[in-house]
Each structure stands twice: as structure tokens, then as C-alpha cells.
Amino acid sequence: QVQLVESGGGLVQPGGSLRLSCAASGSIFSYYTVGWYRQAPGKERELVALITSGGSRNYADSVKGRFTISRASAKNTVTVYLQMNSLKPEDTAVYYCNNYPARTDYWGQGTQVTVSS
């Protein structure tokens, strides 16, 4: 059974920064595009950023220039990061990682990000 574990969320003031992490076995992430998604209360889950196995990146317009997605490999583990700067209240959501396209059976618990003064 695949388990993706997201971490790094928390409460931060507007303008602050957080770095999210998502670790998975290499077979899950190594050869695939990986995305960070988020779901705000009462809204659909949306794709925020993605990174291909070759390192190409794409971002939602709402986070472009503020968020950076990256990936690192070590032994049999691939970790995908989301560096979030200049956070805004509208970034408040539960953040998830998954392959892109997402696999239904890979959704984890997510990590809560709250941007508030």
C-alpha cells in the first residue's frame, strides 16, 4: 500500500514562508510527474505546482513567482518540496502531494497551511 506523507504546514502570518515536504518510495515518484495540490474549505482541490521527472516545472497562476517546487532523491526515496514565500490568506488550505495525473489511491492526509494575522 502506498503512503504519501506530507509535512511542514502550520500557521504563518501574511508575507511569511513555509516549506512543505512529501516523501515516497522511489518507485512512486522517480519516473513520474509529481504535483502539489491544495483544497481550501468549500472549494475543489486544485493543482498548485508540478515537476516532471526531468525537472521541468509548472505553476498555477495564483502562485507563480511565490512558490517553488523541487525534488531530491536519496537511496530509494524521493522527496518533493514546495517552498512557499509571500504567503497570502487565500493560500490557506490543506496541501497534498500526488502523482500528476493524481492517483486516487495515493491521497494522504495532507498538511494544513493557515495564513492569518
C-alpha positions as CSV (number, residue, x, y, z in Angstrom):
1,Q,0.0,0.0,0.0
2,V,1.3,3.4,-1.0
3,Q,1.5,6.0,1.7
4,L,2.4,9.6,0.9
5,V,3.2,11.7,3.9
6,E,3.1,15.5,3.7
7,S,4.6,17.7,6.3
8,G,5.7,21.2,7.0
9,G,2.4,23.0,7.3
10,G,1.5,25.4,10.0
11,L,0.2,28.8,10.9
12,V,2.1,31.8,9.4
13,Q,1.4,35.5,9.0
14,P,0.8,37.0,5.6
15,G,4.1,37.6,3.8
16,G,5.7,34.7,5.6
17,S,7.2,31.5,4.3
18,L,6.8,27.7,4.7
19,R,8.4,24.7,3.1
20,L,6.3,21.6,2.6
21,S,7.8,18.1,2.1
22,C,6.4,14.9,0.7
23,A,8.4,11.7,0.8
24,A,7.6,8.5,-1.1
25,S,9.5,5.4,-2.3
26,G,11.4,5.9,-5.5
27,S,9.1,3.7,-7.5
28,I,6.3,6.0,-6.8
29,F,7.9,9.3,-7.8
30,S,11.1,8.7,-9.6
31,Y,9.8,8.2,-13.1
32,Y,6.6,10.3,-12.8
33,T,5.5,13.8,-12.7
34,V,4.6,14.9,-9.2
35,G,2.2,17.6,-8.1
36,W,1.3,19.6,-5.1
37,Y,-2.4,20.2,-4.7
38,R,-4.5,22.1,-2.3
39,Q,-8.0,22.2,-1.1
40,A,-9.5,25.2,0.7
41,P,-12.7,24.9,2.7
42,G,-15.7,24.7,0.5
43,K,-13.6,24.6,-2.7
44,E,-12.5,21.9,-5.1
45,R,-9.0,20.5,-4.9
46,E,-6.7,22.3,-7.3
47,L,-3.2,21.7,-8.7
48,V,-0.7,24.2,-7.4
49,A,2.6,23.1,-8.9
50,L,4.1,20.2,-10.7
51,I,7.5,18.9,-11.5
52,T,8.4,16.3,-14.1
53,S,11.0,13.5,-13.7
54,G,13.3,15.7,-15.9
55,G,12.9,18.7,-13.6
56,S,10.5,20.8,-15.7
57,R,8.1,22.9,-13.5
58,N,4.7,24.4,-13.9
59,Y,2.7,26.6,-11.6
60,A,-0.8,27.8,-11.2
61,D,-1.1,31.5,-12.0
62,S,-2.1,32.2,-8.4
63,V,1.2,31.1,-7.0
64,K,3.6,31.8,-9.9
65,G,6.6,33.8,-8.6
66,R,5.9,32.9,-5.0
67,F,6.1,29.1,-4.8
68,T,8.9,26.8,-6.0
69,I,8.6,23.1,-6.4
70,S,11.7,20.9,-6.3
71,R,12.6,17.2,-5.8
72,A,15.6,15.3,-4.3
73,S,16.5,11.7,-4.5
74,A,18.3,9.6,-1.9
75,K,18.7,5.9,-2.0
76,N,15.2,4.6,-2.6
77,T,13.3,7.7,-1.5
78,V,12.2,10.7,-3.5
79,T,11.2,13.9,-1.6
80,V,9.3,16.6,-3.3
81,Y,9.3,20.1,-1.7
82,L,7.1,23.1,-2.0
83,Q,8.8,26.4,-0.9
84,M,6.1,28.9,-0.3
85,N,7.0,32.6,0.0
86,S,5.0,35.8,0.3
87,L,2.1,33.8,1.6
88,K,-1.4,35.2,1.4
89,P,-4.6,34.5,3.4
90,E,-6.0,32.9,0.2
91,D,-3.2,30.3,0.3
92,T,-4.9,28.8,3.4
93,A,-5.8,25.2,2.5
94,V,-4.8,21.6,3.1
95,Y,-1.9,20.8,0.9
96,Y,-1.4,17.3,-0.7
97,C,1.2,15.7,-2.9
98,N,0.4,13.1,-5.5
99,N,1.4,12.0,-8.9
100,Y,0.2,14.0,-11.9
101,P,-2.3,13.0,-13.0
102,A,-3.3,12.1,-9.5
103,R,-3.9,8.6,-8.4
104,T,-7.0,8.2,-6.3
105,D,-5.3,5.6,-4.1
106,Y,-2.3,7.8,-3.3
107,W,-4.1,10.7,-1.5
108,G,-2.6,11.1,2.0
109,Q,-3.8,13.2,4.9
110,G,-2.3,16.4,3.7
111,T,-0.8,19.2,5.7
112,Q,-2.7,22.2,6.9
113,V,-1.4,25.7,5.9
114,T,-3.1,28.6,7.6
115,V,-2.1,32.2,6.6
116,S,-3.5,34.6,9.1
117,S,-2.5,37.6,11.2
